[in-house]
């Protein structure tokens, strides 16, 4: 198979940690919409890159204040904004996050 070489290359910013990735995203697209989701009342909520980074930093600070930032955490749940926030918060900590498929039988 012949290698395609006529596609444009995209410049990407390299990063070495989740915290750095979130900082870069906030700098490059801070007021842009990162997530759209529906709340329990079916209202569409928008979260910007800046808000998402703030949420992860706030959750991380709360976990650290409680002494929970270095734990091994497993999480079962629907794909949602709070789930992604918890996931990236823990990936940016010294703890371990283990996502568990909610569809697995008990």
KARABEL-V29923 format. One record per helix or strand. SS is the DSSP state (helix for helix, strand for strand). FROM is the first residue (numbers start at 1). LEN is the number of residues. Records with the same first field share a line. If there is no record, write none. Layout:
SS = FROM-LEN / FROM-LEN
This chain:
helix = 18-12 / 49-17 / 81-11
strand = 33-6 / 44-5 / 72-5 / 96-5
